[in-house]
Amino acid sequence: MLTCKELVANSSDFLDSQLSLRQRLSVRAHLAMCRKCRRFIRQMRLSQAVLRQLPEGQIAGLDALAQELARQRRERL
């Protein structure tokens, strides 16, 4: 079973459907039992939806920011 920390580390790949079947099942099993992680995933989905509503020119700068934040997060794990 995944820990909350592992779920957060895999959350972007989960939301982008880039996990293997085994990884997806592990994430889903964790989400079935962890209310806090379900809330986290809902917030991530909402953030994605908001970002999709932005005009295209603004998204380019946000992509670079998101990549930098993801890099910093990986370094902390």
Summary of the structure (lengths in Angstrom):
residues: 77
radius of gyration: 13.5
end to end distance: 17.9
largest distance: 40.4
contacts: 175
relative contact order: 0.13
helix: 83%
strand: 0%
